[in-house]
Amino acid sequence: MDTPAKNTRPTNTARETAKTPEDLARLFVERANAKDADGLAALYEPDAVLAFPPGSTTVGREAIRAVCERLVEYATQPFAVEEPLPTVRYGDLALTSTKPADGTGGRVQVARRQPDGTWLRIIDRPEAAPKDA
């Protein structure tokens, strides 16, 4: 009797990589909407820092993957690509940001160019702290 494949998600080798720091936001939305927590985590360096959930700091790709699993599991509506603000670059580092559609303040990320020329996030603050915090 044939059994269905356990994991039909793309492998890291099959996933698109970020050729520019700006690609990271689009890839995040695509993977979040595909409920691909592994693919979301692959957008971060192994020791990256994610300021999420609000008021918390998540360190390391494996911990970020766990947060992403919960994020996609409980998402009630599709994610949308938000309006990017100008990227600021310094050598192999880039500061990216977007205007959040949900009014949570500003989303900012620091990305680093990898030896192969692709980009990964090293610091990510997906939303500002609430105004009354």
C-alpha positions in Angstrom: 0.0 0.0 0.0 1.4 3.4 -1.0 1.7 6.0 1.8 1.7 9.8 1.1 4.9 11.6 1.3 5.4 13.2 4.8 7.0 16.4 3.6 5.9 17.9 0.3 7.4 21.4 1.1 10.3 22.5 -1.1 13.8 21.8 0.2 16.3 24.6 0.8 17.9 23.8 -2.6 14.5 24.3 -4.3 13.7 27.6 -2.7 14.3 31.0 -4.2 17.1 32.9 -2.5 17.2 36.7 -1.9 19.4 38.3 -4.5 18.8 41.7 -2.9 17.9 42.7 0.6 14.6 43.9 -0.7 13.7 40.4 -1.8 13.5 39.2 1.8 10.2 40.9 2.5 8.5 39.4 -0.6 9.9 35.9 0.1 8.7 36.2 3.7 5.2 36.9 2.5 5.2 34.1 -0.1 6.5 31.6 2.4 4.1 32.7 5.2 1.2 32.4 2.8 2.4 28.9 1.8 2.6 28.1 5.6 6.3 27.2 5.0 7.8 27.7 8.5 11.1 26.0 7.4 11.3 28.3 4.4 10.7 31.4 6.6 13.5 30.3 9.0 15.8 29.8 6.0 15.6 33.6 5.4 17.6 34.1 8.6 21.2 33.6 9.5 21.8 30.7 12.0 22.3 33.2 14.9 19.8 35.8 13.9 17.7 37.8 16.4 13.9 38.2 15.9 12.1 40.6 18.2 8.9 38.6 18.2 6.5 37.8 19.8 6.0 41.4 21.0 8.1 42.1 24.0 10.3 39.0 23.4 13.5 38.2 21.7 14.0 35.0 19.8 17.6 34.0 19.0 18.7 31.5 16.4 17.2 29.9 13.3 15.7 26.9 15.1 13.9 29.1 17.6 12.8 31.4 14.8 11.5 28.4 13.0 9.4 27.5 16.0 8.0 31.0 16.2 7.2 30.9 12.5 5.4 27.6 12.9 3.0 29.2 15.4 2.7 32.3 13.2 1.6 30.4 10.1 -0.6 28.0 12.1 -2.6 30.8 13.7 -2.6 33.3 10.8 -6.3 34.2 10.1 -5.7 36.1 6.8 -3.1 36.1 4.0 0.0 38.2 4.5 0.5 41.0 2.0 3.7 42.6 0.7 3.9 46.1 2.3 5.2 49.3 0.9 9.0 49.3 1.2 10.9 52.3 2.5 14.3 53.1 1.0 17.0 50.6 1.9 20.1 51.9 3.6 23.3 49.9 2.8 26.8 49.8 4.4 29.1 47.3 2.7 27.6 43.9 3.2 24.9 45.2 5.6 21.5 46.6 4.7 18.7 48.1 6.7 15.3 47.5 5.2 11.9 48.6 6.4 8.3 48.7 5.4 5.2 50.7 6.3 3.0 48.1 8.0 -0.6 47.9 6.7 -1.8 46.9 10.2 -0.6 50.2 11.8 1.8 48.5 14.3 4.5 51.2 13.8 7.4 50.2 11.6 8.9 47.0 10.5 12.7 47.0 10.3 15.3 44.4 9.4 19.1 44.2 9.1 20.3 41.9 6.4 23.8 40.7 5.6 25.2 39.7 2.2 26.3 36.1 2.3 29.6 34.8 0.7 27.5 33.5 -2.3 26.0 37.0 -2.9 22.5 36.2 -1.4 21.0 38.0 1.5 19.8 36.8 4.9 18.3 38.6 7.9 20.4 39.0 11.0 18.1 41.3 13.0 14.3 41.5 12.5 11.8 43.7 14.4 8.5 42.9 12.6 6.5 45.4 14.6 7.0 48.3 17.0 6.0 48.0 20.6 2.4 49.2 21.4 2.2 52.9 22.1 1.0 52.2 25.7 3.8 49.8 26.5 
